[in-house]
Amino acid sequence: MQERRGSPATSTNRGRRSRALFISDLHLATHACRAPALLDFLEQNEADTIYLVGDIIDFWDINRGGIW
């Protein structure tokens, strides 16, 4: 397979390689958090920069006994 020039994402042995990943609304410390899915995503994707945006840690739930 020939790689296209200027392609924003390429394949590597680990999966996809991108210049940047934007990750938001993780809601860590909640029952709704999908940490295993995030870990799987990060293991299969590489990036020069990872931006964490949005609700990363849910401090409201931490005050009520959050789940780690």
N, CA, C and O atoms as CSV, one atom per row, in Angstrom:
chain,resi,resn,atom,element,x,y,z
A,1,MET,N,N,0.838,-1.177,0.000
A,1,MET,CA,C,0.000,0.000,0.000
A,1,MET,C,C,0.883,1.240,0.000
A,1,MET,O,O,1.809,1.340,0.805
A,2,GLN,N,N,0.617,2.154,-0.862
A,2,GLN,CA,C,1.419,3.362,-0.962
A,2,GLN,C,C,0.792,4.465,-0.118
A,2,GLN,O,O,-0.412,4.713,-0.182
A,3,GLU,N,N,1.634,5.116,0.672
A,3,GLU,CA,C,1.158,6.195,1.531
A,3,GLU,C,C,0.993,7.459,0.708
A,3,GLU,O,O,1.854,7.810,-0.099
A,4,ARG,N,N,-0.140,8.144,0.926
A,4,ARG,CA,C,-0.364,9.398,0.219
A,4,ARG,C,C,0.360,10.528,0.936
A,4,ARG,O,O,0.409,10.574,2.166
A,5,ARG,N,N,0.912,11.425,0.160
A,5,ARG,CA,C,1.585,12.592,0.732
A,5,ARG,C,C,0.575,13.523,1.359
A,5,ARG,O,O,-0.496,13.765,0.802
A,6,GLY,N,N,0.921,14.040,2.519
A,6,GLY,CA,C,0.043,14.998,3.175
A,6,GLY,C,C,-1.128,14.352,3.896
A,6,GLY,O,O,-2.012,15.050,4.391
A,7,SER,N,N,-1.143,13.042,3.960
A,7,SER,CA,C,-2.216,12.344,4.648
A,7,SER,C,C,-2.151,12.667,6.136
A,7,SER,O,O,-1.076,12.571,6.728
A,8,PRO,N,N,-3.286,13.054,6.771
A,8,PRO,CA,C,-3.243,13.428,8.182
A,8,PRO,C,C,-2.988,12.257,9.115
A,8,PRO,O,O,-2.472,12.457,10.215
A,9,ALA,N,N,-3.329,11.055,8.715
A,9,ALA,CA,C,-3.116,9.885,9.569
A,9,ALA,C,C,-2.515,8.766,8.741
A,9,ALA,O,O,-2.911,8.551,7.596
A,10,THR,N,N,-1.557,8.050,9.318
A,10,THR,CA,C,-0.924,6.934,8.630
A,10,THR,C,C,-0.989,5.710,9.521
A,10,THR,O,O,-1.264,5.817,10.716
A,11,SER,N,N,-0.741,4.563,8.949
A,11,SER,CA,C,-0.757,3.323,9.718
A,11,SER,C,C,0.627,3.015,10.255
A,11,SER,O,O,1.632,3.281,9.596
A,12,THR,N,N,0.675,2.452,11.456
A,12,THR,CA,C,1.922,2.004,12.062
A,12,THR,C,C,1.685,0.598,12.584
A,12,THR,O,O,0.595,0.048,12.429
A,13,ASN,N,N,2.701,0.017,13.200
A,13,ASN,CA,C,2.530,-1.300,13.797
A,13,ASN,C,C,1.502,-1.284,14.919
A,13,ASN,O,O,0.836,-2.289,15.167
A,14,ARG,N,N,1.370,-0.141,15.601
A,14,ARG,CA,C,0.420,-0.022,16.701
A,14,ARG,C,C,-0.977,0.339,16.220
A,14,ARG,O,O,-1.928,0.202,16.990
A,15,GLY,N,N,-1.139,0.783,15.011
A,15,GLY,CA,C,-2.445,1.213,14.522
A,15,GLY,C,C,-2.303,2.467,13.696
A,15,GLY,O,O,-1.551,2.491,12.722
A,16,ARG,N,N,-3.016,3.506,14.073
A,16,ARG,CA,C,-2.981,4.757,13.323
A,16,ARG,C,C,-2.042,5.767,13.962
A,16,ARG,O,O,-1.901,5.820,15.184
A,17,ARG,N,N,-1.411,6.555,13.129
A,17,ARG,CA,C,-0.514,7.629,13.576
A,17,ARG,C,C,-1.104,8.938,13.093
A,17,ARG,O,O,-1.372,9.101,11.903
A,18,SER,N,N,-1.307,9.871,14.008
A,18,SER,CA,C,-1.880,11.176,13.673
A,18,SER,C,C,-0.999,12.274,14.236
A,18,SER,O,O,-0.180,12.037,15.124
A,19,ARG,N,N,-1.173,13.469,13.717
A,19,ARG,CA,C,-0.436,14.599,14.266
A,19,ARG,C,C,-1.013,15.003,15.611
A,19,ARG,O,O,-0.268,15.389,16.512
A,20,ALA,N,N,-2.330,14.919,15.760
A,20,ALA,CA,C,-2.958,15.330,17.018
A,20,ALA,C,C,-4.203,14.497,17.283
A,20,ALA,O,O,-4.909,14.089,16.360
A,21,LEU,N,N,-4.456,14.252,18.567
A,21,LEU,CA,C,-5.691,13.618,19.018
A,21,LEU,C,C,-6.344,14.562,20.013
A,21,LEU,O,O,-5.661,15.159,20.845
A,22,PHE,N,N,-7.653,14.701,19.932
A,22,PHE,CA,C,-8.416,15.512,20.864
A,22,PHE,C,C,-9.335,14.572,21.627
A,22,PHE,O,O,-10.183,13.902,21.038
A,23,ILE,N,N,-9.161,14.529,22.939
A,23,ILE,CA,C,-9.947,13.623,23.771
A,23,ILE,C,C,-10.742,14.468,24.753
A,23,ILE,O,O,-10.181,15.302,25.463
A,24,SER,N,N,-12.055,14.246,24.792
A,24,SER,CA,C,-12.892,15.039,25.688
A,24,SER,C,C,-13.952,14.176,26.351
A,24,SER,O,O,-14.207,13.043,25.944
A,25,ASP,N,N,-14.559,14.744,27.379
A,25,ASP,CA,C,-15.690,14.141,28.086
A,25,ASP,C,C,-15.386,12.736,28.590
A,25,ASP,O,O,-16.173,11.812,28.384
A,26,LEU,N,N,-14.255,12.582,29.242
A,26,LEU,CA,C,-13.902,11.275,29.812
A,26,LEU,C,C,-14.692,10.980,31.077
A,26,LEU,O,O,-15.028,9.827,31.350
A,27,HIS,N,N,-14.987,12.016,31.848
A,27,HIS,CA,C,-15.730,11.881,33.106
A,27,HIS,C,C,-15.115,10.825,34.016
A,27,HIS,O,O,-15.809,9.937,34.512
A,28,LEU,N,N,-13.789,10.931,34.234
A,28,LEU,CA,C,-13.122,10.009,35.144
A,28,LEU,C,C,-13.735,10.146,36.533
A,28,LEU,O,O,-14.181,11.230,36.911
A,29,ALA,N,N,-13.758,9.083,37.273
A,29,ALA,CA,C,-14.314,8.994,38.632
A,29,ALA,C,C,-15.827,8.829,38.633
A,29,ALA,O,O,-16.461,9.018,39.671
A,30,THR,N,N,-16.423,8.480,37.490
A,30,THR,CA,C,-17.864,8.227,37.443
A,30,THR,C,C,-18.120,6.789,37.009
A,30,THR,O,O,-17.243,6.122,36.461
A,31,HIS,N,N,-19.324,6.334,37.262
A,31,HIS,CA,C,-19.715,4.989,36.809
A,31,HIS,C,C,-19.794,4.927,35.279
A,31,HIS,O,O,-19.611,3.862,34.690
A,32,ALA,N,N,-20.065,6.064,34.642
A,32,ALA,CA,C,-20.215,6.097,33.184
A,32,ALA,C,C,-18.876,6.148,32.447
A,32,ALA,O,O,-18.840,6.022,31.222
A,33,CYS,N,N,-17.781,6.330,33.177
A,33,CYS,CA,C,-16.461,6.411,32.550
A,33,CYS,C,C,-16.151,5.114,31.810
A,33,CYS,O,O,-16.391,4.019,32.320
A,34,ARG,N,N,-15.620,5.254,30.616
A,34,ARG,CA,C,-15.250,4.081,29.802
A,34,ARG,C,C,-13.737,4.009,29.665
A,34,ARG,O,O,-13.196,4.036,28.560
A,35,ALA,N,N,-13.061,3.917,30.814
A,35,ALA,CA,C,-11.597,3.888,30.847
A,35,ALA,C,C,-11.013,2.743,30.023
A,35,ALA,O,O,-10.017,2.962,29.334
A,36,PRO,N,N,-11.586,1.516,30.056
A,36,PRO,CA,C,-11.016,0.448,29.221
A,36,PRO,C,C,-11.082,0.775,27.727
A,36,PRO,O,O,-10.164,0.433,26.982
A,37,ALA,N,N,-12.144,1.424,27.288
A,37,ALA,CA,C,-12.253,1.811,25.874
A,37,ALA,C,C,-11.221,2.880,25.534
A,37,ALA,O,O,-10.645,2.864,24.446
A,38,LEU,N,N,-10.985,3.809,26.459
A,38,LEU,CA,C,-9.965,4.835,26.243
A,38,LEU,C,C,-8.586,4.205,26.145
A,38,LEU,O,O,-7.808,4.550,25.255
A,39,LEU,N,N,-8.279,3.292,27.045
A,39,LEU,CA,C,-6.986,2.617,27.021
A,39,LEU,C,C,-6.790,1.862,25.715
A,39,LEU,O,O,-5.708,1.915,25.130
A,40,ASP,N,N,-7.806,1.170,25.255
A,40,ASP,CA,C,-7.740,0.453,23.981
A,40,ASP,C,C,-7.481,1.429,22.830
A,40,ASP,O,O,-6.657,1.160,21.956
A,41,PHE,N,N,-8.185,2.556,22.836
A,41,PHE,CA,C,-8.001,3.570,21.801
A,41,PHE,C,C,-6.572,4.095,21.802
A,41,PHE,O,O,-5.947,4.207,20.748
A,42,LEU,N,N,-6.052,4.419,22.993
A,42,LEU,CA,C,-4.695,4.964,23.092
A,42,LEU,C,C,-3.637,3.937,22.703
A,42,LEU,O,O,-2.598,4.298,22.151
A,43,GLU,N,N,-3.891,2.665,22.985
A,43,GLU,CA,C,-2.937,1.627,22.600
A,43,GLU,C,C,-2.893,1.434,21.089
A,43,GLU,O,O,-1.880,0.982,20.555
A,44,GLN,N,N,-3.977,1.769,20.393
A,44,GLN,CA,C,-4.050,1.553,18.949
A,44,GLN,C,C,-3.814,2.817,18.131
A,44,GLN,O,O,-3.853,2.776,16.901
A,45,ASN,N,N,-3.570,3.935,18.802
A,45,ASN,CA,C,-3.364,5.200,18.105
A,45,ASN,C,C,-2.169,5.924,18.696
A,45,ASN,O,O,-1.986,5.955,19.913
A,46,GLU,N,N,-1.360,6.504,17.828
A,46,GLU,CA,C,-0.224,7.319,18.230
A,46,GLU,C,C,-0.434,8.721,17.710
A,46,GLU,O,O,-1.063,8.923,16.671
A,47,ALA,N,N,0.098,9.700,18.443
A,47,ALA,CA,C,-0.013,11.086,18.001
A,47,ALA,C,C,1.182,11.881,18.508
A,47,ALA,O,O,1.770,11.571,19.544
A,48,ASP,N,N,1.519,12.912,17.748
A,48,ASP,CA,C,2.568,13.822,18.190
A,48,ASP,C,C,2.108,14.581,19.428
A,48,ASP,O,O,2.892,14.821,20.346
A,49,THR,N,N,0.833,14.958,19.446
A,49,THR,CA,C,0.264,15.724,20.559
A,49,THR,C,C,-1.112,15.177,20.889
A,49,THR,O,O,-1.909,14.894,19.994
A,50,ILE,N,N,-1.391,15.029,22.187
A,50,ILE,CA,C,-2.723,14.632,22.635
A,50,ILE,C,C,-3.276,15.778,23.467
A,50,ILE,O,O,-2.681,16.179,24.468
A,51,TYR,N,N,-4.422,16.301,23.042
A,51,TYR,CA,C,-5.076,17.390,23.755
A,51,TYR,C,C,-6.221,16.817,24.582
A,51,TYR,O,O,-7.070,16.094,24.060
A,52,LEU,N,N,-6.241,17.140,25.865
A,52,LEU,CA,C,-7.339,16.758,26.739
A,52,LEU,C,C,-8.246,17.969,26.874
A,52,LEU,O,O,-7.846,18.990,27.434
A,53,VAL,N,N,-9.449,17.860,26.371
A,53,VAL,CA,C,-10.397,18.977,26.375
A,53,VAL,C,C,-11.717,18.504,26.977
A,53,VAL,O,O,-12.012,17.309,26.974
A,54,GLY,N,N,-12.486,19.415,27.478
A,54,GLY,CA,C,-13.790,19.046,28.016
A,54,GLY,C,C,-13.693,18.504,29.428
A,54,GLY,O,O,-12.762,18.824,30.167
A,55,ASP,N,N,-14.653,17.688,29.793
A,55,ASP,CA,C,-14.760,17.155,31.153
A,55,ASP,C,C,-13.887,15.910,31.293
A,55,ASP,O,O,-14.312,14.809,30.945
A,56,ILE,N,N,-12.675,16.083,31.800
A,56,ILE,CA,C,-11.748,14.964,31.963
A,56,ILE,C,C,-12.030,14.257,33.284
A,56,ILE,O,O,-12.268,13.049,33.305
A,57,ILE,N,N,-12.006,15.001,34.381
A,57,ILE,CA,C,-12.302,14.444,35.698
A,57,ILE,C,C,-13.600,15.077,36.184
A,57,ILE,O,O,-13.763,16.296,36.122
A,58,ASP,N,N,-14.511,14.259,36.660
A,58,ASP,CA,C,-15.788,14.755,37.135
A,58,ASP,C,C,-15.679,15.039,38.634
A,58,ASP,O,O,-15.904,14.157,39.462
A,59,PHE,N,N,-15.331,16.278,38.967
A,59,PHE,CA,C,-15.105,16.641,40.367
A,59,PHE,C,C,-16.383,16.575,41.201
A,59,PHE,O,O,-16.317,16.414,42.420
A,60,TRP,N,N,-17.540,16.696,40.560
A,60,TRP,CA,C,-18.797,16.580,41.309
A,60,TRP,C,C,-18.917,15.178,41.896
A,60,TRP,O,O,-19.318,15.024,43.049
A,61,ASP,N,N,-18.577,14.164,41.125
A,61,ASP,CA,C,-18.666,12.799,41.625
A,61,ASP,C,C,-17.561,12.476,42.631
A,61,ASP,O,O,-17.766,11.652,43.522
A,62,ILE,N,N,-16.404,13.106,42.503
A,62,ILE,CA,C,-15.337,12.879,43.475
A,62,ILE,C,C,-15.816,13.331,44.859
A,62,ILE,O,O,-15.558,12.664,45.861
A,63,ASN,N,N,-16.514,14.466,44.903
A,63,ASN,CA,C,-17.031,14.957,46.181
A,63,ASN,C,C,-18.074,14.016,46.776
A,63,ASN,O,O,-18.292,14.018,47.988
A,64,ARG,N,N,-18.719,13.212,45.929
A,64,ARG,CA,C,-19.736,12.260,46.393
A,64,ARG,C,C,-19.163,10.842,46.481
A,64,ARG,O,O,-19.924,9.877,46.546
A,65,GLY,N,N,-17.851,10.705,46.483
A,65,GLY,CA,C,-17.244,9.385,46.578
A,65,GLY,C,C,-17.014,8.772,45.214
A,65,GLY,O,O,-17.541,7.703,44.907
A,66,GLY,N,N,-16.235,9.444,44.405
A,66,GLY,CA,C,-15.975,8.992,43.043
A,66,GLY,C,C,-15.354,7.610,42.954
A,66,GLY,O,O,-14.846,7.080,43.942
A,67,ILE,N,N,-15.398,7.041,41.780
A,67,ILE,CA,C,-14.884,5.706,41.503
A,67,ILE,C,C,-13.573,5.840,40.731
A,67,ILE,O,O,-13.543,6.478,39.678
A,68,TRP,N,N,-12.500,5.254,41.232
A,68,TRP,CA,C,-11.231,5.249,40.518
A,68,TRP,C,C,-10.919,3.840,40.192
A,68,TRP,O,O,-9.887,3.562,39.582
